[in-house]
Amino acid sequence: MSNFLGAMGDVFRSASLYASTMRFAALLAIAAVGEWIAEKAGTINISVESMILTGAFAAAMGSSTAHSVWVGLLYGALAGMAVALVQANLSHRLAANQFVVGLTLNVLAVGLTAYLNAQLKPVVKRAGVVNVPLLHKIPLVGSALFGQTWVLYVLYPMVPVAWWLVYRTRWGLEVRAVGENPQAADVSGIHVNRRRRQAVLLAGLSSGLAGAFFLLGQSGKFTADQVAGRGFIALAAVIFGGWTLKGTVGGALLFGLCMAFGSVFSSLGHQANAQLLGAMPFVIALVALLYFARRSRPPSALGRPFARGLT
């Protein structure tokens, strides 16, 4: 027991734990913020995984062709929105089952990006590390928060902008209305499915950026299996957070901590079951879903398609 407690103490005293946590959590949070907006509008966007993966591949192509991280970010965001456009139109214009559409897009993205990557072989230009003066020297968390690749800093303005958009604009009021009571929103003159499509497009934008961040700020090389379920963990973060923005970001941080823990635990020379450490984030995500899904109130119309005149 004393050896175990000592190992835990070593891990939590290590600055690398917090730096790794922030890198993992940033990807989840960037994607989850957009998913939070989509779910506030009443859509469970299962295709987050495909949006992240497609965004990562598009970022690789943009970085390779233009030799620019900025172009890579732009390509990643546009690719995520392209996937979202398919999801939104099939789900909220043609009334296809949004779960089936999302799962189909996830499978399609894996096969398509793997094929294109093998044919095109993009060479990635990674983003550089930017240390914020003074702040990056804060003990333990300074380098985690203020000593990362500059792409990560996209997250910091993204969270307050999302809050402002949903809670301080007319558009955000309408989005929340169509997620809670689409029939009443329709009677008041709001185009329900249009607002839902727009919310899904924002989710695609943020998920594409998350994929671009993952590639340009972390991995530096594209492989078709590199997302590895992170899109589903981003979905779990929204539910874990009780469909609140601060809870969603907190969930992303918790899952990021779990993902970082295993690698740091091993890097410090401690022995543990590698499969157990790798499965930890998904086990915690499952437990969180079981616990918080019963204790939080989702948007009333979440996952329910809307057709005018039907209740």
C-alpha positions in Angstrom: 0.0 0.0 0.0 2.8 2.4 0.9 4.4 1.7 -2.5 1.2 2.5 -4.3 0.7 5.7 -2.3 4.2 6.7 -3.0 3.8 6.1 -6.7 0.6 8.2 -6.7 2.4 11.0 -5.0 5.2 10.9 -7.5 2.7 11.1 -10.4 0.7 14.1 -8.9 3.9 16.0 -8.0 5.1 15.7 -11.6 4.6 18.7 -13.8 4.5 16.4 -16.9 1.2 15.1 -15.6 -0.5 18.5 -15.8 1.1 19.3 -19.2 -0.1 16.0 -20.6 -3.5 16.4 -19.0 -3.9 19.8 -20.7 -2.9 18.4 -24.1 -5.4 15.6 -23.9 -8.1 17.7 -22.3 -7.8 20.5 -24.9 -8.7 18.2 -27.7 -11.7 16.9 -25.8 -12.8 20.4 -24.7 -12.6 22.0 -28.1 -14.8 19.2 -29.6 -17.1 19.1 -26.6 -17.9 22.8 -26.6 -19.3 22.5 -30.1 -21.1 19.3 -29.2 -22.6 21.1 -26.2 -24.1 23.7 -28.5 -25.5 21.0 -30.8 -27.1 19.1 -27.8 -28.6 22.3 -26.5 -30.4 22.5 -29.8 -31.7 18.9 -29.4 -29.2 16.9 -31.5 -27.0 14.1 -30.3 -24.2 14.4 -32.7 -22.7 10.9 -32.8 -20.4 11.8 -35.7 -18.0 13.9 -33.6 -15.5 11.1 -34.0 -15.6 11.4 -37.8 -15.4 15.2 -37.6 -12.2 15.1 -35.5 -10.6 12.5 -37.8 -11.5 14.3 -41.0 -10.4 17.6 -39.5 -7.0 16.0 -38.6 -6.5 14.6 -42.2 -7.5 17.9 -43.8 -5.1 19.7 -41.5 -2.4 17.4 -42.6 -3.1 18.2 -46.2 -3.3 21.9 -45.6 -0.1 21.9 -43.7 1.6 19.8 -46.3 0.5 21.8 -49.3 0.9 25.3 -47.9 3.6 24.7 -45.4 1.5 26.7 -42.9 -0.1 25.7 -39.6 -2.7 28.4 -40.1 -3.8 26.9 -43.4 -3.9 23.5 -41.7 -6.2 24.9 -39.0 -8.5 26.4 -41.7 -8.6 23.1 -43.7 -9.4 21.2 -40.5 -12.3 23.5 -39.5 -13.7 23.4 -43.1 -13.5 19.6 -43.2 -15.3 19.2 -39.9 -18.0 21.5 -41.2 -18.3 19.4 -44.4 -19.0 16.3 -42.3 -21.4 18.3 -40.2 -23.2 19.5 -43.3 -23.9 15.9 -44.3 -25.0 15.0 -40.7 -27.2 18.1 -40.4 -29.0 17.8 -43.7 -29.6 14.1 -43.4 -30.8 14.4 -39.9 -32.7 17.7 -40.0 -33.7 18.1 -43.6 -34.4 14.5 -44.8 -35.3 13.3 -41.3 -32.9 10.3 -41.4 -32.1 8.7 -38.0 -29.4 10.9 -36.6 -27.7 8.0 -34.7 -27.5 5.8 -37.9 -26.2 8.8 -39.9 -23.5 9.5 -37.2 -22.3 5.9 -37.0 -22.2 5.6 -40.8 -20.1 8.8 -41.0 -17.7 7.5 -38.4 -17.1 4.3 -40.3 -16.8 6.1 -43.6 -14.3 8.6 -42.3 -11.9 5.9 -41.0 -11.8 4.1 -44.4 -11.7 7.2 -46.6 -9.0 9.0 -44.6 -6.9 5.8 -44.4 -7.1 5.4 -48.2 -6.3 9.1 -49.0 -3.5 9.2 -46.5 -1.9 6.1 -48.2 -2.2 7.7 -51.6 -1.2 11.3 -50.7 1.3 10.9 -47.8 1.1 14.4 -46.4 4.0 15.8 -44.5 2.9 17.8 -41.5 4.3 21.1 -40.3 3.8 21.2 -36.5 3.0 24.3 -34.5 5.7 25.8 -32.3 5.6 26.1 -28.5 4.8 29.6 -27.2 5.6 30.4 -23.6 3.5 33.1 -22.0 5.9 35.4 -20.2 6.0 34.9 -16.4 2.8 32.7 -16.3 4.6 29.7 -17.7 6.9 29.7 -14.7 4.0 29.0 -12.2 4.9 25.8 -10.3 3.4 22.5 -11.6 0.6 24.1 -13.8 2.5 27.0 -15.4 3.9 25.0 -18.4 0.6 23.1 -18.7 -1.5 26.2 -19.1 0.9 28.7 -20.6 3.8 26.7 -22.1 2.1 24.8 -24.9 1.9 24.9 -28.7 0.1 28.0 -29.6 -2.8 26.1 -31.3 -3.9 25.0 -27.8 -4.6 28.6 -26.9 -7.5 28.6 -29.3 -9.5 26.9 -26.5 -9.2 29.9 -24.1 -11.3 32.4 -26.0 -13.5 29.6 -27.4 -15.2 28.8 -24.1 -16.4 32.3 -23.2 -17.4 33.0 -26.9 -19.6 29.8 -26.8 -21.1 30.9 -23.5 -21.9 34.4 -24.9 -23.3 32.9 -28.1 -25.7 30.6 -26.3 -26.8 32.8 -23.4 -26.4 36.3 -24.6 -27.7 36.4 -28.2 -31.1 35.9 -29.8 -29.7 33.1 -31.8 -28.6 31.3 -28.7 -32.1 31.8 -27.1 -33.7 30.2 -30.2 -31.2 27.3 -30.1 -32.1 26.6 -26.4 -35.8 26.9 -27.3 -35.7 24.4 -30.1 -33.8 22.0 -27.7 -36.4 22.3 -25.0 -39.8 22.7 -26.8 -39.5 22.7 -30.6 -43.3 22.8 -31.1 -43.6 26.0 -29.1 -40.5 27.4 -30.9 -42.1 26.7 -34.2 -45.3 28.4 -33.2 -43.3 31.5 -32.3 -41.8 31.7 -35.7 -38.4 30.0 -35.2 -37.3 27.6 -38.0 -36.5 24.6 -35.7 -34.6 22.4 -38.1 -32.6 25.4 -39.5 -31.4 26.2 -36.0 -30.5 22.6 -35.4 -28.5 22.4 -38.6 -26.7 25.6 -37.7 -25.8 24.2 -34.2 -24.5 21.0 -35.8 -22.3 23.0 -38.2 -20.8 24.8 -35.2 -20.1 21.4 -33.7 -18.4 20.4 -36.9 -16.3 23.6 -36.9 -15.1 22.9 -33.3 -14.5 19.2 -33.9 -12.6 19.9 -37.0 -10.4 22.4 -35.1 -10.0 19.7 -32.4 -8.7 17.3 -35.0 -6.4 20.0 -36.4 -5.1 20.7 -32.9 -4.4 17.0 -32.3 -2.4 16.7 -35.5 -0.6 20.1 -35.6 -0.1 20.5 -31.8 0.5 16.9 -30.7 1.0 13.9 -33.0 2.7 15.6 -36.0 1.7 12.6 -38.2 -1.6 11.4 -39.5 -2.8 7.8 -39.0 -6.4 6.7 -39.5 -6.6 5.1 -36.0 -5.2 8.0 -34.0 -8.4 9.5 -32.8 -9.2 6.2 -31.0 -12.6 7.0 -29.5 -11.8 10.5 -28.3 -15.0 11.8 -30.1 -17.1 9.5 -27.9 -15.3 10.7 -24.8 -16.1 14.3 -25.9 -19.7 13.3 -26.0 -19.4 11.8 -22.6 -17.9 15.0 -21.3 -21.1 16.9 -22.2 -23.3 14.4 -20.4 -20.9 14.3 -17.4 -21.2 18.1 -17.2 -24.9 17.9 -17.0 -25.3 19.9 -20.3 -23.7 22.9 -18.8 -20.6 24.6 -20.3 -18.5 24.6 -17.2 -19.4 21.0 -16.5 -18.5 20.1 -20.0 -15.1 21.7 -19.7 -14.6 20.1 -16.3 -15.5 16.7 -17.7 -12.9 17.2 -20.5 -10.3 18.0 -17.9 -11.2 14.9 -15.8 -11.0 12.6 -18.8 -7.8 14.3 -20.0 -6.3 13.6 -16.5 -7.2 9.9 -16.8 -5.7 9.7 -20.3 -2.5 11.4 -19.1 -2.2 9.4 -15.9 -1.3 6.1 -17.5 1.5 7.5 -19.7 3.1 9.5 -16.8 2.7 6.6 -14.4 4.8 4.4 -16.7 7.3 7.1 -17.6 8.2 7.6 -14.0 9.2 3.9 -13.8 6.2 2.5 -11.9 4.8 -0.8 -13.0 1.1 -1.3 -13.8 -1.1 -3.2 -16.2 -0.8 -1.3 -19.5 -4.2 -2.5 -20.7 -5.9 -1.3 -17.5 -4.3 2.1 -17.7 -5.3 2.4 -21.4 -8.9 1.5 -20.6 -9.2 3.8 -17.6 -10.6 6.9 -19.5 -13.3 4.8 -21.2 -14.2 3.0 -17.9 -14.6 6.4 -16.2 -16.6 7.8 -19.1 -18.9 4.8 -18.8 -19.3 5.2 -15.1 -19.9 9.0 -15.6 -22.6 8.3 -18.2 -24.4 5.8 -15.8 -24.2 8.2 -12.9 -24.7 11.7 -14.3 -27.2 10.8 -17.0 -29.7 9.8 -14.3 -29.0 12.9 -12.2 -28.9 15.6 -14.8 -31.7 17.0 -16.9 -30.9 17.0 -20.6 -32.7 19.4 -23.1 -36.2 18.1 -23.2 -36.2 17.4 -27.0 -32.7 15.9 -27.1 -32.5 13.3 -29.8 -36.1 13.8 -30.9 -36.6 14.7 -34.6 -38.9 17.6 -35.4 -41.7 17.6 -37.9 -44.1 20.5 -38.1 -47.5 19.6 -36.8 -46.4 16.5 -34.9 -46.1 16.4 -31.1 
